[in-house]
Amino acid sequence: MDPSKFSSCITPITSEVLDAKPSCLEFVPLKHNPNSQFFVVGTYTLLEDAEKPSTNEGEIDEQGSAPRPAKPQEKTGGLKLFKLEDGQQVLVQELSHEGAIFDLHFLPDSPIFAVVTNTGDISVFKFFQTEQNVYKFELISTHHLVDAQITYFSWYPSRETDPPLLAANLETGGVLIVRFKDRSFREVEFVTDDQREFLDLHAHTESAWCCAWVPSNSSEPPSSRTRLFTGGDDCTLRLFSMSTAPTLPNSSLFSNNHEDEDIPDISTATLRPHSSGVTYILPLPITSPDGACILLTGGYDDFIRVYATHDTRKRGRVLTELNLGGGVWRLRLLQNYYYDSSRPNPSSPDNAPVKFRVLASCAYAGARILEIERDESQGWSIRVLGRVTVHQSMCYASDVQPIAMDEKAWDAPRVCVSTSFYDKLLCIWKWDPALAVVEEESRPEG
């Protein structure tokens, strides 16, 4: 790899050209990942011959009949399990999949992960160790959720005793809320037709690309609500604010306060943090002193923004922004860090200075290491602390090797995996915060 394609604080380790286009990847959670070695890559392949229509579009065939429509583009995908070992990535297992894999996520702190596809399916897998001490994954179940492409999904961060719940985005602009009956993952439950109609009414008018949950916090006032954010090509961020997430059996987005009708216990808002499509939403695990939810948002306009929103009561506001030179497709937290305890204690954690570090996948601009800071005066800034520009096509997927989080980890070097789609490149590299310098920086708004 060309060292000039990496910041001086980043050391390239190894790279490989895969046999299929990488669309998503994620490390196995630390609790179930010996020495943080294993990660899973999802792939997407368009079968070229299936793109060609039976006649040229708009032409009449030899018999004078109207043209037959083009056949749907056929797509396939697969999963690859890699192990980091002695500075190399070793392919441990691979599995073909009938549909192209658009997204992949592990259930938080679990060996269970799921993938969603262009055919509207969700497949659930388990990562485990065999009796022969071999690590692998196996399919648990597959469910057809919808006759549309599922572009992204987000697990609700529920307790281990709760049935798993997720929200999923659709290429048509809609959002699904799906609950597994239990942790066997054999049965799925949908919201009712009335509730789906309500969600459809507030769907994006163009393709939806991202969603994120912000659970209610029992330490917050009784008015605290669970929030679901979604983003799409229509330049909007949709907010669904509900009194509770439907995680328990027979629970609902709706409260039955009247005998003959369902009353929606849910409010909505349409926000516009970007001038083009909203491609990613990362809630930060803090609130502002006035109770606003703090989000990192990315868009096709190449900007990453720190964005504050108060449910449906007030308009959202941009706290700071930075142009990263490419569409901000994915954001992954490296770590977060509150200033050390030797500093005077703030009156509230919501007033505390705080820093976060984030790995950003920036489409045609490669990968970035970012530092997001709220200072003692409540001003926000975004800094670029490293960049990888070796990728020659769209950088859609990247992740950071998990480590135990403590104050020492803040200064520890981090190993990252980044990929690019069309050239099928997978790169492994190490970022050293001790060598990092600020390459770009935003200014607080207002």
Protein Blocks (a to p, Z undefined) as FASTA:
>chain_A
ZZklpcfkbccfbdcddfbdcfbdcdddfklmghhlaccdddddddfklmpcfbdehiac
fkopacdddddddddddddddddeehiacdfbdcddfbdcfbdcddehiabdcdddfkop
acdddddddfkopacdddfbdcdfbdcddfbdcdddddfkbccddddddfkopacddddf
blnopaccdddfklmmmmmmmmcfbdcfbdcdddddfkbcfkbccddddddfkopacddd
dfbdcfbghiafbdcfbfkbccdfbddddddfbfbdcfbdcddfbdcfkopacdddddfk
opacddddehjlbccddfbdcdehiacfbccdfbdcdddfkbccdfbfklpccddddddd
ehjnopadddddddfkopacdddfbdcfkbcbdcfbdcdddddddfklmmpccddddddf
klopacdddddfklpccfbdcddeZZ
